[in-house]
Amino acid sequence: MRKPLSLLLAAVLCAGPAGAVGFNDILPDARAMGMGHAYAAIADDAYGMFYNPAGPANTPYTQAAVSLGRVLSPIGTLTSVSGAYARPYEPINTATIGVGYSMVRQSNGSDMDTVLFNFAQEIKVLKLPLSKPLKVGGNFKFVNVDRGRTKGGKFGLGFDVGALARTHMGLSLGAALTDLTSDVGVPRGGLVVGGGYTWKKRVTFAGDIRVKGGLAEFHPGIEATFLQGLLRLRGGRGLNLDGISTVAFGLGVNLSPVVLDVAMSLPAAGINRPAGGYQATFQYRFGAPSFAAQYMGRSTAEAESLRVEIDRLKDRRKTLDVEATSAQTNKTAVEAQLRSLELRAREAQDQYR
């Protein structure tokens, strides 16, 4: 296990330089930030609609989340505030609807506001050899970009579409077409392809390839779960806002129904560079069982499993005792037969003499 972790950490820390992303590429959610935004193949919380519109499909609970973050760059400090809400759509069994808002403000730069409406659903595709239903979804969005007094502001409409395939082996693959909007003065139209693998329900390896505005970047990430899901540690390659590479780290605490996530990023070339930042997310899952109840439920299930195993071993012991008693009886009978045969052999020898 140590070898894959060390290889991934080396890939994260030693990744080569890539092009820059702009203010319009900053997305909310501290969990995703902590994983280096490698989130297209996961996207299973309220903010998942920003990364892959298919991610929130068939969510079991109504979820609400808010997030606040700040990021440094050579142009100026960027501040982001966002909120998201997702809930099951009762008329369709496996469908989810949601709404999200993201506000980005950059000093000496530009501002952007995004409002999106999400619909996602699980469907069974008979022709695809998937062990779990395919998730599909889309966003309809309003985007307003203000480039300052000289360039002015532009308002546009657009949409995102995505799909997410999963298997019982822990493998997942997500793909999304993003920012298919009218002209708002920033690069439009992006492609995200992501993959993920969860090892023994404890460690998730993920990676996203993002293509937008002639720039292609690879973002690896990792998330490790501890203490029955109470604590999660994350790491990944951060976004290169305005051209400076960063490394991201994150921490999550699941106090269900409350989930707290924090993340930070540091410039890879030295902390004296004007880069890096932080983000915090608060999420509430309505109707979700408390962590204590979940923990007790898991402990009860494990205790019941152990009790069943003990009963099975006791039954096996009884069977072996019966078999041993039967074997002992057979042994006694065989020994008596052997003694009788020995006696007859001696009598035969006496008669022969």
C-alpha positions in Angstrom: 0.0 0.0 0.0 2.9 2.4 0.8 4.3 2.1 -2.8 1.1 3.4 -4.6 0.8 6.2 -2.1 4.4 7.3 -2.5 4.2 7.1 -6.3 1.0 9.3 -6.3 2.6 11.8 -3.9 5.6 12.0 -6.2 3.4 12.6 -9.2 1.6 15.3 -7.3 4.6 17.1 -6.0 6.9 16.7 -9.1 4.3 17.3 -11.9 5.7 19.5 -14.6 4.6 23.0 -15.2 1.3 23.6 -17.1 -0.6 26.6 -18.3 -2.6 28.9 -16.2 -6.3 28.9 -15.3 -8.3 32.1 -14.8 -10.8 33.4 -12.3 -13.6 31.8 -14.3 -12.2 28.3 -13.7 -12.4 28.5 -9.9 -15.0 26.1 -8.6 -16.5 25.7 -5.1 -16.3 22.9 -2.6 -13.4 22.3 -0.1 -13.6 18.5 -0.6 -12.9 18.8 -4.3 -10.2 21.5 -3.7 -8.4 19.2 -1.2 -8.3 16.5 -3.9 -6.8 18.9 -6.5 -10.2 19.2 -8.1 -10.0 15.6 -9.3 -13.7 15.2 -8.8 -15.5 14.4 -12.1 -15.7 10.6 -11.3 -16.9 11.2 -7.7 -19.1 14.4 -7.5 -21.5 12.8 -5.0 -22.2 15.8 -2.7 -24.3 18.9 -3.1 -21.5 20.7 -5.0 -21.0 17.7 -7.4 -23.2 19.5 -10.0 -20.4 22.0 -10.6 -17.9 19.2 -11.6 -20.1 16.6 -13.2 -23.9 17.3 -13.6 -24.5 13.6 -13.3 -22.9 13.2 -9.9 -25.9 14.1 -7.6 -28.2 11.5 -9.2 -30.2 9.3 -6.8 -29.0 11.1 -3.7 -30.7 9.6 -0.7 -31.0 12.8 1.3 -31.8 16.5 0.8 -28.5 18.4 1.0 -27.6 22.0 1.5 -24.1 23.5 1.5 -22.3 26.8 1.7 -18.6 27.5 1.0 -16.2 30.4 1.4 -12.7 30.6 0.0 -9.8 33.0 -0.9 -6.9 32.4 -3.3 -3.8 34.5 -4.0 -2.4 35.2 -7.4 -0.1 37.7 -9.2 -3.1 39.6 -10.4 -4.9 39.9 -7.1 -6.6 38.1 -4.3 -9.6 36.1 -5.4 -12.6 35.6 -3.1 -15.3 33.0 -3.7 -18.7 32.5 -2.0 -21.1 29.8 -3.0 -24.1 27.7 -2.1 -25.7 24.5 -3.3 -28.9 22.6 -2.7 -29.9 19.2 -4.0 -32.9 16.9 -3.2 -34.5 13.7 -4.5 -37.1 14.3 -7.2 -40.1 12.2 -6.0 -41.9 11.7 -9.3 -38.9 9.9 -10.7 -37.4 7.3 -8.4 -33.7 7.8 -9.1 -33.7 11.5 -10.0 -32.3 14.5 -8.2 -32.9 18.2 -8.7 -30.7 21.0 -7.4 -29.6 24.6 -7.7 -26.2 26.2 -7.2 -24.8 29.7 -7.0 -21.1 30.7 -7.2 -19.7 34.3 -6.8 -16.1 35.0 -7.7 -14.4 38.4 -7.1 -10.8 39.1 -8.0 -9.0 42.3 -7.0 -7.5 44.1 -10.0 -9.2 41.5 -12.1 -12.7 40.4 -13.1 -15.9 39.2 -11.4 -18.2 36.4 -12.2 -21.6 35.2 -11.0 -23.1 31.8 -11.9 -26.5 30.4 -11.2 -27.2 26.8 -12.3 -30.2 24.4 -12.2 -29.4 20.7 -12.1 -31.2 17.6 -13.0 -29.6 14.2 -12.7 -30.9 10.6 -12.9 -29.8 7.0 -12.8 -30.7 4.9 -15.8 -30.1 1.2 -16.7 -28.4 0.8 -20.0 -28.8 -2.9 -21.0 -26.1 -2.7 -23.7 -23.4 -1.5 -21.3 -21.8 -4.1 -19.0 -22.2 -2.0 -15.9 -22.8 -3.5 -12.4 -24.4 -0.2 -11.3 -26.9 2.1 -13.1 -25.4 4.9 -15.3 -25.7 8.4 -14.0 -26.6 11.1 -16.4 -27.4 14.8 -15.8 -27.3 18.4 -17.0 -27.2 22.0 -15.8 -28.9 25.0 -17.2 -27.0 28.1 -16.2 -27.0 31.9 -16.1 -23.5 33.5 -16.2 -22.6 37.1 -15.7 -19.0 38.3 -16.2 -17.8 41.8 -15.3 -14.3 42.5 -16.8 -14.1 46.0 -15.4 -14.8 49.5 -16.7 -12.8 49.2 -19.9 -14.2 45.8 -21.0 -17.6 46.0 -19.3 -19.9 43.1 -18.4 -21.6 40.4 -20.3 -24.5 38.2 -19.5 -25.0 34.7 -21.0 -26.9 31.5 -21.0 -25.5 28.0 -21.2 -25.6 24.4 -20.1 -23.4 21.5 -19.0 -24.0 17.8 -19.6 -22.3 14.8 -18.0 -22.3 11.0 -17.3 -20.8 8.9 -14.6 -20.3 5.1 -14.8 -19.5 2.9 -11.7 -18.8 -0.7 -10.8 -19.0 -2.8 -7.7 -15.2 -3.2 -7.8 -14.7 0.4 -6.9 -13.9 1.7 -10.4 -15.7 4.8 -11.7 -15.4 6.9 -14.9 -16.9 10.4 -15.4 -17.1 12.7 -18.3 -18.6 16.2 -18.8 -19.0 18.9 -21.3 -18.9 22.2 -19.4 -19.4 25.9 -19.9 -21.3 25.6 -23.2 -22.5 29.2 -23.0 -23.0 32.2 -25.1 -20.2 34.7 -25.4 -19.5 36.2 -22.0 -15.9 37.4 -22.6 -14.1 34.3 -21.2 -13.0 31.0 -22.7 -16.1 28.8 -23.3 -16.6 25.1 -23.8 -14.6 22.6 -21.8 -14.2 18.8 -21.6 -13.5 17.0 -18.4 -12.7 13.2 -18.2 -12.1 11.7 -14.8 -11.4 8.3 -13.3 -11.4 6.9 -9.8 -10.7 3.8 -7.9 -11.7 3.1 -4.3 -9.4 0.5 -2.5 -11.2 -1.5 0.2 -13.6 1.4 0.9 -10.7 3.3 2.6 -8.6 5.0 -0.1 -9.8 6.7 -3.2 -7.4 7.5 -6.1 -8.7 10.0 -8.6 -7.5 11.9 -11.7 -9.1 14.4 -14.0 -8.0 15.6 -17.4 -9.4 19.1 -18.1 -9.4 20.7 -21.6 -10.5 24.3 -22.0 -9.4 27.2 -24.1 -6.6 25.3 -25.8 -5.2 24.3 -22.4 -5.0 20.6 -21.2 -4.2 19.8 -17.6 -4.1 16.6 -15.5 -5.1 16.8 -11.9 -4.4 13.8 -9.6 -5.9 13.5 -6.2 -6.3 11.1 -3.3 -8.6 10.7 -0.3 -8.1 8.4 2.7 -10.9 7.5 5.2 -10.2 6.8 8.9 -12.3 6.0 12.0 -15.3 4.5 10.3 -15.6 7.5 8.0 -15.4 10.1 10.7 -12.1 11.6 9.3 -10.9 12.0 5.8 -7.5 13.3 4.6 -6.9 14.5 1.1 -4.2 15.7 -1.2 -3.7 16.6 -4.9 -2.4 19.0 -7.4 -4.0 22.4 -7.1 -5.2 24.8 -9.8 -2.5 27.0 -11.4 -4.3 30.3 -10.9 -2.7 32.9 -13.2 0.3 30.7 -13.9 1.7 29.6 -10.5 1.6 25.8 -9.7 0.2 24.8 -6.3 -0.2 21.6 -4.2 -3.5 21.1 -2.3 -4.3 19.4 1.0 -7.6 18.9 2.7 -9.4 17.5 5.8 -13.0 16.4 6.2 -15.0 15.6 9.4 -18.2 13.7 9.0 -20.4 14.6 12.0 -23.5 13.4 10.2 -25.9 15.1 9.4 -23.3 17.9 9.5 -20.2 17.5 7.3 -17.3 20.0 7.6 -14.5 20.2 4.9 -11.5 22.5 4.8 -8.8 22.7 2.2 -5.7 24.8 1.5 -3.2 25.1 -1.3 0.5 26.1 -1.3 2.7 27.3 -4.2 4.9 24.3 -5.3 7.9 26.6 -5.9 8.0 28.2 -2.4 5.6 29.8 0.0 7.0 33.2 -0.8 5.2 33.1 -4.2 1.9 35.0 -4.5 -0.2 31.8 -4.8 -2.2 29.4 -2.7 -5.3 29.8 -0.7 -8.0 28.1 1.5 -11.6 27.1 1.4 -14.1 25.9 3.9 -17.4 24.1 3.3 -20.3 23.4 5.6 -22.9 20.8 4.5 -26.1 19.6 6.1 -27.9 16.4 5.1 -31.5 16.5 6.1 -32.8 13.2 7.4 -29.4 11.5 7.4 -28.7 9.3 10.5 -26.3 10.7 13.0 -22.7 9.5 12.9 -23.2 7.8 16.3 -26.2 5.9 15.0 -24.3 4.9 11.9 -21.3 3.8 14.0 -23.6 1.9 16.4 -25.4 0.3 13.4 -22.1 -0.8 11.9 -20.9 -2.1 15.3 -24.1 -4.0 15.8 -23.9 -5.5 12.3 -20.3 -6.5 13.0 -21.3 -8.0 16.4 -24.2 -9.9 14.8 -21.8 -11.2 12.1 -19.4 -12.4 14.8 -22.3 -14.0 16.8 -23.4 -15.9 13.6 -19.8 -17.0 13.1 -19.5 -18.2 16.7 -22.7 -20.2 16.4 -21.5 -21.7 13.1 -18.2 -22.7 14.8 -20.1 -24.2 17.8 -22.2 -26.3 15.4 -19.1 -27.4 13.6 -17.5 -28.3 17.0 -20.5 -30.4 17.9 -20.4 -32.2 14.5 -16.7 -32.9 15.0 -17.3 -34.2 18.6 -19.9 -36.6 17.2 -17.6 -37.7 14.5 -14.8 -38.1 17.0 -17.1 -40.2 19.3 -18.1 -42.3 16.3 -14.5 -42.7 15.3 -13.6 -43.8 18.9 -16.4 -46.4 18.9 -15.3 -47.7 15.5 -11.7 -47.8 16.8 -12.8 -49.9 19.9 -14.7 -52.3 17.6 -11.7 -52.6 15.3 -9.4 -53.3 18.2 -11.7 -56.0 19.5 -11.8 -57.6 16.1 -8.0 -57.4 15.9 -7.7 -59.1 19.3 -10.1 -61.9 18.1 -8.1 -62.4 14.9 -4.8 -62.5 16.9 -6.3 -65.2 19.2 -7.5 -67.3 16.3 -4.1 -66.9 14.7 -2.4 -68.3 17.9 -4.8 -71.2 18.1 -4.1 -72.0 14.4 -0.4 -72.0 15.1 -0.9 -74.3 18.1 -2.9 -76.7 16.0 -0.3 -76.6 13.3 2.5 -77.5 15.7 
